[in-house]
């Protein structure tokens, strides 16, 4: 038993020293990202709507404003509906020439819903919040960084579980050990902060590490899920229409989609581009979905005829679909509303507390061993 404890203590120690700093970085950046849209609006007040409350403009008017501001960008646009009535309209253009060769760097725009003025046009990664997002998601290293993040997330599970195993007081002593009290004395206070942070935060740490690893390694996660459940893939749609054919408007496409899901909330409108080779894609939120911002209820519509080419109703999702859909809203707390987001924000500080207190305890014990050694040699 002593040998096993010594082994797990070494594992816990060296994992903490080796990846602890990175976990601190991921935790703190993750806390920021829980509210990154709100923070971006605070530090960039020019993107706020001219007046609030406001009536939402027609989707075609929004699209026209984007195309007038960027007439040479003829590929599809994605228009995101505001999450709150004091937010601007947001849009994305995924194929800017400025980002050729980059893994993910769309042009991010905001549109004033009152004036329809394009109030910002920024490349993903070139401004603070998206730079922090890339730092958290890939360490600014694109695909190799994502792989590293996934591996770190999985290794961190061993660190957290080994810490609980070393601390575990047994079922009989669990109630007493979980009393939220801090003893006097530097060494005892530091130890109590370490074990209470780890024990009370264990569930959050495990969930965030596991979902973070799964999000960083989506293909590998899907491979693990597929033996147990089918995963629904996006439809393959190839159209061939004349450039001069009459097109339905954005609002007509939205209306067609709403006829399929009359109770759903419109969240995203993706245009077919100006070459008519792609369909309209309308994404809507149904109240049981875990993510309001990124729902999976979707309708694909022919840009010429208005025919529904495909649709996805999350009521029909497989177990694997549900699992994959829960990963992101569970990771950022969105699935539990503002309470969940605040809890994840707080949990982001746990790696910092654990790393600092763990480092202090290691230094304290090393100093104590040196004192004992010096006394024996004196």
Protein Blocks (a to p, Z undefined) as FASTA:
>chain_A
ZZmmmmmmmmmmmmmmmmmmmmmmmmmmmmmmmmmmmmmmmmmmmlpcfbdcdddddfkl
mmmmmmmmmmmlmbdcdddddfbfkbccddddfkbfklgoiablcddddddfklopafbd
cdehiamklmmmmmmmnoonajmlmmmmmmmmmmmmmmmmmmmmmmogojklmmmmmpcc
ddehjklmmmmmmmmmmmmmmmmmmmmmmmmmmmmmmmlmmmmmmmmoccdddddddddd
dfkbccddfklmmmmmmmmmmmbccfbdcdebjnopaccddddddfkbmblklccbdcdd
dfklopafbdcdfklpcfklmmmmmmmmmmnommnojmlmmmmmmmmmmmmmmmmmmmmm
mmmmmmmmmmmmmmmmZZ
